[in-house]
């Protein structure tokens, strides 16, 4: 696990499986509000599993200081887009 609290952004690894990303979304949205990635939320579009996982991975990273190993990695490129702002 990474522990580089608040440095960069935690985003999904391109090799992450859809199954693992969906499982993380299911778990994460039971722990945190996922209103931003639901229809009508500022980060709903694009309506893609990887985009929604990116938002939740970064929230998880901001809250706990850990980028989930095997699912995400730290990037220095801000993944914010359009009306969707990552912290």
Rosetta constraint file for C-alpha pairs under 8 A:
AtomPair CA 1 CA 66 HARMONIC 6.45 0.50
AtomPair CA 1 CA 67 HARMONIC 6.45 0.50
AtomPair CA 1 CA 68 HARMONIC 6.18 0.50
AtomPair CA 1 CA 69 HARMONIC 4.89 0.50
AtomPair CA 2 CA 66 HARMONIC 5.58 0.50
AtomPair CA 2 CA 67 HARMONIC 5.56 0.50
AtomPair CA 2 CA 68 HARMONIC 7.42 0.50
AtomPair CA 2 CA 69 HARMONIC 6.96 0.50
AtomPair CA 3 CA 65 HARMONIC 5.81 0.50
AtomPair CA 3 CA 66 HARMONIC 5.19 0.50
AtomPair CA 3 CA 67 HARMONIC 7.16 0.50
AtomPair CA 4 CA 65 HARMONIC 6.67 0.50
AtomPair CA 4 CA 66 HARMONIC 7.29 0.50
AtomPair CA 5 CA 61 HARMONIC 7.28 0.50
AtomPair CA 5 CA 62 HARMONIC 7.18 0.50
AtomPair CA 5 CA 64 HARMONIC 7.92 0.50
AtomPair CA 5 CA 65 HARMONIC 4.39 0.50
AtomPair CA 5 CA 66 HARMONIC 6.90 0.50
AtomPair CA 6 CA 61 HARMONIC 7.41 0.50
AtomPair CA 6 CA 62 HARMONIC 6.16 0.50
AtomPair CA 6 CA 65 HARMONIC 6.70 0.50
AtomPair CA 7 CA 74 HARMONIC 7.87 0.50
AtomPair CA 7 CA 76 HARMONIC 7.88 0.50
AtomPair CA 8 CA 74 HARMONIC 5.97 0.50
AtomPair CA 8 CA 75 HARMONIC 5.45 0.50
AtomPair CA 8 CA 76 HARMONIC 4.68 0.50
AtomPair CA 8 CA 77 HARMONIC 7.27 0.50
AtomPair CA 8 CA 78 HARMONIC 7.46 0.50
AtomPair CA 9 CA 58 HARMONIC 5.93 0.50
AtomPair CA 9 CA 61 HARMONIC 7.86 0.50
AtomPair CA 9 CA 74 HARMONIC 5.35 0.50
AtomPair CA 9 CA 75 HARMONIC 5.34 0.50
AtomPair CA 9 CA 76 HARMONIC 6.42 0.50
AtomPair CA 9 CA 77 HARMONIC 7.39 0.50
AtomPair CA 9 CA 78 HARMONIC 6.67 0.50
AtomPair CA 9 CA 79 HARMONIC 7.55 0.50
AtomPair CA 10 CA 54 HARMONIC 6.99 0.50
AtomPair CA 10 CA 57 HARMONIC 5.84 0.50
AtomPair CA 10 CA 58 HARMONIC 4.71 0.50
AtomPair CA 10 CA 61 HARMONIC 6.42 0.50
AtomPair CA 10 CA 67 HARMONIC 5.67 0.50
AtomPair CA 10 CA 72 HARMONIC 6.00 0.50
AtomPair CA 10 CA 73 HARMONIC 5.39 0.50
AtomPair CA 10 CA 74 HARMONIC 4.57 0.50
AtomPair CA 10 CA 75 HARMONIC 6.38 0.50
AtomPair CA 11 CA 53 HARMONIC 7.52 0.50
AtomPair CA 11 CA 54 HARMONIC 4.59 0.50
AtomPair CA 11 CA 55 HARMONIC 7.54 0.50
AtomPair CA 11 CA 57 HARMONIC 6.11 0.50
AtomPair CA 11 CA 58 HARMONIC 6.40 0.50
AtomPair CA 11 CA 72 HARMONIC 5.14 0.50
AtomPair CA 11 CA 73 HARMONIC 5.67 0.50
AtomPair CA 11 CA 74 HARMONIC 6.47 0.50
AtomPair CA 11 CA 75 HARMONIC 7.07 0.50
AtomPair CA 11 CA 79 HARMONIC 7.96 0.50
AtomPair CA 12 CA 16 HARMONIC 6.62 0.50
AtomPair CA 12 CA 50 HARMONIC 6.69 0.50
AtomPair CA 12 CA 53 HARMONIC 6.66 0.50
AtomPair CA 12 CA 54 HARMONIC 5.58 0.50
AtomPair CA 12 CA 57 HARMONIC 7.28 0.50
AtomPair CA 12 CA 71 HARMONIC 5.66 0.50
AtomPair CA 12 CA 72 HARMONIC 4.13 0.50
AtomPair CA 12 CA 73 HARMONIC 6.37 0.50
AtomPair CA 13 CA 70 HARMONIC 7.62 0.50
AtomPair CA 13 CA 71 HARMONIC 5.71 0.50
AtomPair CA 13 CA 72 HARMONIC 4.86 0.50
AtomPair CA 13 CA 73 HARMONIC 6.02 0.50
AtomPair CA 16 CA 20 HARMONIC 6.71 0.50
AtomPair CA 16 CA 21 HARMONIC 6.85 0.50
AtomPair CA 16 CA 70 HARMONIC 7.16 0.50
AtomPair CA 16 CA 71 HARMONIC 5.41 0.50
AtomPair CA 16 CA 72 HARMONIC 7.71 0.50
AtomPair CA 17 CA 21 HARMONIC 6.28 0.50
AtomPair CA 18 CA 22 HARMONIC 6.03 0.50
AtomPair CA 18 CA 49 HARMONIC 7.46 0.50
AtomPair CA 19 CA 23 HARMONIC 6.12 0.50
AtomPair CA 20 CA 24 HARMONIC 6.13 0.50
AtomPair CA 20 CA 71 HARMONIC 7.36 0.50
AtomPair CA 21 CA 25 HARMONIC 6.22 0.50
AtomPair CA 21 CA 49 HARMONIC 7.19 0.50
AtomPair CA 21 CA 50 HARMONIC 7.33 0.50
AtomPair CA 21 CA 53 HARMONIC 6.18 0.50
AtomPair CA 21 CA 71 HARMONIC 7.30 0.50
AtomPair CA 22 CA 26 HARMONIC 6.12 0.50
AtomPair CA 22 CA 49 HARMONIC 7.29 0.50
AtomPair CA 22 CA 53 HARMONIC 7.83 0.50
AtomPair CA 23 CA 27 HARMONIC 6.16 0.50
AtomPair CA 24 CA 28 HARMONIC 5.74 0.50
AtomPair CA 24 CA 53 HARMONIC 7.54 0.50
AtomPair CA 25 CA 29 HARMONIC 5.75 0.50
AtomPair CA 25 CA 52 HARMONIC 7.85 0.50
AtomPair CA 25 CA 53 HARMONIC 6.33 0.50
AtomPair CA 25 CA 56 HARMONIC 7.08 0.50
AtomPair CA 26 CA 30 HARMONIC 6.48 0.50
AtomPair CA 27 CA 31 HARMONIC 6.69 0.50
AtomPair CA 28 CA 32 HARMONIC 5.99 0.50
AtomPair CA 28 CA 56 HARMONIC 6.97 0.50
AtomPair CA 28 CA 60 HARMONIC 7.78 0.50
AtomPair CA 29 CA 33 HARMONIC 5.98 0.50
AtomPair CA 29 CA 34 HARMONIC 5.48 0.50
AtomPair CA 34 CA 38 HARMONIC 6.54 0.50
AtomPair CA 34 CA 56 HARMONIC 7.62 0.50
AtomPair CA 35 CA 41 HARMONIC 5.85 0.50
AtomPair CA 36 CA 40 HARMONIC 7.67 0.50
AtomPair CA 36 CA 41 HARMONIC 4.08 0.50
AtomPair CA 36 CA 42 HARMONIC 5.35 0.50
AtomPair CA 36 CA 43 HARMONIC 5.23 0.50
AtomPair CA 36 CA 44 HARMONIC 6.38 0.50
AtomPair CA 37 CA 41 HARMONIC 5.41 0.50
AtomPair CA 37 CA 42 HARMONIC 6.94 0.50
AtomPair CA 37 CA 43 HARMONIC 4.88 0.50
AtomPair CA 37 CA 44 HARMONIC 4.15 0.50
AtomPair CA 37 CA 45 HARMONIC 7.76 0.50
AtomPair CA 37 CA 52 HARMONIC 5.96 0.50
AtomPair CA 37 CA 55 HARMONIC 7.59 0.50
AtomPair CA 38 CA 43 HARMONIC 7.69 0.50
AtomPair CA 38 CA 44 HARMONIC 5.40 0.50
AtomPair CA 39 CA 44 HARMONIC 5.69 0.50
AtomPair CA 40 CA 44 HARMONIC 6.66 0.50
AtomPair CA 42 CA 83 HARMONIC 5.60 0.50
AtomPair CA 42 CA 84 HARMONIC 5.12 0.50
AtomPair CA 43 CA 52 HARMONIC 7.46 0.50
AtomPair CA 43 CA 55 HARMONIC 7.58 0.50
AtomPair CA 43 CA 83 HARMONIC 7.00 0.50
AtomPair CA 43 CA 84 HARMONIC 4.62 0.50
AtomPair CA 43 CA 85 HARMONIC 7.66 0.50
AtomPair CA 44 CA 52 HARMONIC 7.13 0.50
AtomPair CA 46 CA 51 HARMONIC 6.67 0.50
AtomPair CA 47 CA 51 HARMONIC 7.15 0.50
AtomPair CA 47 CA 52 HARMONIC 7.32 0.50
AtomPair CA 48 CA 52 HARMONIC 6.29 0.50
AtomPair CA 49 CA 53 HARMONIC 6.02 0.50
AtomPair CA 50 CA 54 HARMONIC 6.06 0.50
AtomPair CA 51 CA 55 HARMONIC 6.52 0.50
AtomPair CA 52 CA 56 HARMONIC 6.42 0.50
AtomPair CA 53 CA 57 HARMONIC 5.84 0.50
AtomPair CA 54 CA 58 HARMONIC 6.14 0.50
AtomPair CA 55 CA 59 HARMONIC 6.31 0.50
AtomPair CA 55 CA 86 HARMONIC 7.03 0.50
AtomPair CA 56 CA 60 HARMONIC 6.05 0.50
AtomPair CA 57 CA 61 HARMONIC 6.12 0.50
AtomPair CA 57 CA 67 HARMONIC 6.89 0.50
AtomPair CA 57 CA 68 HARMONIC 7.32 0.50
AtomPair CA 57 CA 72 HARMONIC 7.08 0.50
AtomPair CA 58 CA 62 HARMONIC 6.10 0.50
AtomPair CA 58 CA 67 HARMONIC 7.52 0.50
AtomPair CA 58 CA 86 HARMONIC 7.49 0.50
AtomPair CA 59 CA 63 HARMONIC 6.14 0.50
AtomPair CA 60 CA 64 HARMONIC 5.97 0.50
AtomPair CA 60 CA 65 HARMONIC 7.46 0.50
AtomPair CA 60 CA 66 HARMONIC 7.17 0.50
AtomPair CA 60 CA 67 HARMONIC 7.35 0.50
AtomPair CA 61 CA 65 HARMONIC 4.69 0.50
AtomPair CA 61 CA 66 HARMONIC 4.84 0.50
AtomPair CA 61 CA 67 HARMONIC 5.21 0.50
AtomPair CA 61 CA 68 HARMONIC 7.83 0.50
AtomPair CA 62 CA 66 HARMONIC 7.83 0.50
AtomPair CA 62 CA 87 HARMONIC 7.95 0.50
AtomPair CA 67 CA 72 HARMONIC 5.98 0.50
AtomPair CA 67 CA 73 HARMONIC 6.30 0.50
AtomPair CA 67 CA 74 HARMONIC 7.03 0.50
AtomPair CA 68 CA 72 HARMONIC 5.47 0.50
AtomPair CA 68 CA 73 HARMONIC 7.53 0.50
AtomPair CA 69 CA 73 HARMONIC 7.19 0.50
AtomPair CA 78 CA 86 HARMONIC 7.39 0.50
AtomPair CA 79 CA 85 HARMONIC 7.98 0.50
AtomPair CA 79 CA 86 HARMONIC 6.72 0.50
AtomPair CA 80 CA 84 HARMONIC 5.52 0.50
AtomPair CA 80 CA 85 HARMONIC 4.67 0.50
AtomPair CA 80 CA 86 HARMONIC 5.19 0.50
AtomPair CA 81 CA 85 HARMONIC 6.56 0.50
